[in-house]
């Protein structure tokens, strides 16, 4: 994926795109007619979260790697500043400090979004699955991976349950296999619309500890289109 600099903040661009809720279906990509989740692709590309290729294509069927997923999460959370991330040292034995993805990976590790394997590797080129990406998105929303069972032997089952409830899989036709660019865009788009959660007083209780973060500021309502808002922070509002 190529780096794409944007001048508007993630929240502003997202609000502008969704406030209209109609967008140009012209050939933003040379293979536009092959994209299933076209609105998600257009929005995420406009935000600089997921980029097209140098030849003007989107290539929706290409399966993403673990390092590409880390870059997407970092861009979702940090906006333009994500492109300035660096790794002060080698984050994993197979990720050198000067690798293009090192800063994104190091940031996601610090946020608890991703981790490595027992042998000290990250395996950046490994193909991403939808379950793995859903777990990353849940943590980005504020869910604690260990306390909510998103790690360990039942991580996949628990991840699917939470992701469905959070709306991450909304409109996704299949999410049991590899995560291609088409599906990843829709999952990321859904996450921007999803509620952020927090754990009051630091007390984390499985299944009941996380609560939605209240939003009583002027930013409320940018996402659902309701002038009065819904009283909670969605990812893109924060």
Secondary structure by P-SEA (a helix, b strand, c coil): cbbbbbcccaaaaaaaaaaaccccccccccccccccaaaaaaaaaaaccccccccccccccccccaaaaaaaaaaaacccccccccccccccccccccccaaaaaaaaaaaccccccccccccccccccaaaaaaaaaaaaccccccccccccaaaaaaaaaaaaaccccccccccccccaaaaaaaaaaaaabbbbbbccccccccccbbbbbbccccccccccccccccccccccc
